[in-house]
Amino acid sequence: MTQTPSPTGARRYRVGFDVGGTFTDFTLLAEHTGALHYFKVPSTPHDPSEAIQAGVAHLMRELDIAGHELVHVGHGTTVATNMVIERRGSRCALVTTRGFRDVLEIGRQVRPHLYDYNVTKPEPLAPREWRFEVTERIAADGSVLQELDEEDVVRIASEMKAADIEAVAICFMHSYRNDAHERRTRDILAAALPDIYLSVSSEILPEFREYERMSTTVLNAYVGPRMAGYMRNLVRSVRAMEIATQPATVHSNGGLMSVDSVLTAPVRTCVSGPAAGVIGAVELGRAAGFANLITFDVGGTSTDVSLIADLQPLFTSSRLVADYPVKTQMVDVHVIGAGGGSIARIDDAGALKVGPQSAGAVPGPVAYNRGGTAVTITDAHIVLGRLNPVALLEGRMAVDAARARAAIEEQIAGPLGLTVEEAAYGILRIANSNMARAVRAVSTERGHDIRKFALCSFGGAGGLHAAELARDCGIGTLLIPQEPGTMCARGILLSDISMDFVQTLMAHATDAGWDTLRQALDTLAAKARDWLEGEGVAPSARRLSSVIDARYQGQNFEIPVPLEGMQLMPTADFVAAFSAAHVREYGYDAAGRGIEIVNCRVRAVGLVPRAPLARVAGGGAIADAVKETRQVYFDTAGWVATPVYRRAGLPVDTAVAGPAVIEEMSSTTVVLPGQRAHADAYGNLVVNLRP
């Protein structure tokens, strides 16, 4: 990447880092020269800020960077998601309308698995004894049916204090229409319990559907206090390094927001790091000439898959986070529990299983020699010679291949009557099968022709699985960026500041409804501009866009129809656009049926200066890039003497015939026999899977 040098010649740096379950990844851009620097360190789950401080301090020390020269600090994290998965959040209570406290537990009456009675819904994050009801009622049109009983609120405040409640979610019926009761309840509780964290549904999610609104508000409260502590530690770490700029955090829609915005709505960070990776892949595809991509991000704990069509990532406004519904605008990322640290085991029926449990950063895979005893996917790669059996991270992290081999022999191969190689390769095949289902879930199962897409592989372990996965799915091309293990951190440097605002309307697509819609868009636009002002975005860098959620009358779910910026089209044009969107989504339309406008949404964007991808010189002769030749195991071919290349030494547009292993600091790529790879003019690795 490069950027026009600063006219003053001042040294300016931008750093992005992504806190993962196993590693914390860093990408640093020198704005004045265009040079990119990559680094990664093991994560510190007990306090993620320790790994952050260690990595940033290393880069500053190695490049002799002063604190004031770091002008941008971008941050991606899965801390909120991990908190929910591991149930490490706060003591959380719920305040709701009398008669509705069990909505959180009743949910939608949909079983996770229809025929499996051993699978149950997760326990509510606000236990029933901490779900409080107050007398009040707002009608669906926003009118007050029953005034708020403030004595009820005062009474429950004393009960919460006695129960040592740390966070409270406030969610009243139809507060998206009229939030007066929620605001008054918030004020009373804030006065009575000044140290408590308050999450208010009309601020977090002013949309209809009480269950999803309540679940999202409760989850926000559940992670709020711990995320506040995490963010305070992050800010303290940044200040300790004499960095003047405030860190910005990537949230689930792929944009950046300030520390204050994170403290208000930490639930928006649930797919923070993966979203940044998708945003980075869009820019990568634009430069490399691939408009249609399936992103394949394999880290230490999970695999994140998403689809980009015509250089546009897909978004969703609803998903599950650790089986809890969250309704907020986010990049549509499909996540499965399969990563380098995923544990392989034999189940009670004698079958080999891989994941979703992970060894994580601590204790980690057996080969890392950090106390891990359970066999992982990483151990299988090391035993098969696909990963360097001596050291990773360019020699900074020693590994013990003999320990990994002994563990596979004892735990997997011996009990199943297999050789160590067969057992290790079996682990990879099962992992690849799980990953292939995720790829099909975002592509063929949604009507996309997978043959028209390239697989954009990144993450520390993506290149180890990509070639076999693409072959199994019928994908013909792989695109792998430089230092793919730090791609999410790199995507953070390509993310703009952004936030989504929404209002539920329930209006009809008629002239009268159009007036209501226009007023709602104007109101949201004003909120969006105020937010951008508060984020310190210059007027020239502000952009607004809008989306209308609509459905045919009688339908239960809506589909989004984007507008051109903030320009509201004529009613007839909207009807035609909605009909076309309905055909794409469901394969038919219902011409003549009335259309209902459910929500209008406005996205506020503050453009951040970004550096374009720069062409690279590449290495000299292909022979000069060879590090060594080592034995690598390939399915039917068995052990094959395979050249191992330094990726940085590969000349541009020079074919590398498989089998081959291509190593760099943050990742390793395996090219199978019969496949061909080359480095393009931008330093990307392009692998052609078809003869």
Secondary structure, 3 states (H helix, E strand, C coil): CCCCCCCCCCCCEEEEEEECCCEEEEEEEECCCCCEEEEEEECCCCCHHHHHHHHHHHHHHHCCCCHHHEEEEEEEECHHHHHHHCCCCCCEEEEEECCCCCHHHHCCCCCCCCCCCCCCCCCCCCCHHHEEEECCEECCCCCEEECCCHHHHHHHHHHHHHCCCCEEEEECCCCCCCCHHHHHHHHHHHHHCCCCEEEEHHHHCCCCCHHHHHHHHHHHHHHHHHHHHHHHHHHHHHHHCCCCCCCEEECCCCCEECHHHHHHCHHHHCCHHHHHHHHHHHHHHHHHCCCCEEEEEECCCCEEEEEEECCEECEECCEEECCEEECCCEECCEEECCCCCEEEEECCCCCEEEEEEECCCCCCCHHHCCCCCCCEHHHHHHHCCCCCCCEECCCCEECCHHHHHHHHHHHHHHHHCCCHHHHHHHHHHHHHHHHHHHHHHHCHHHCCCHHHCEEEEECCCHHHHHHHHHHHHCCCEEEECCCHHHHHHHHHCCCCEEEEEEEEEEEECCHHHHHHHHHHHHHHHHHHHHHHHHCCCCHHHEEEEEEEEEEECCCCCCEEEECECCECCCHHHHHHHHHHHHHHHHCCCCCCCCEEEEEEEEEEEECCCCCCCCCCCCCCCHHHHEEEEEEEEEHHHEEEEEEEEEHHHCCECCCEECCEEEECCCCEEEECCCCEEEECCCCCEEEECCC
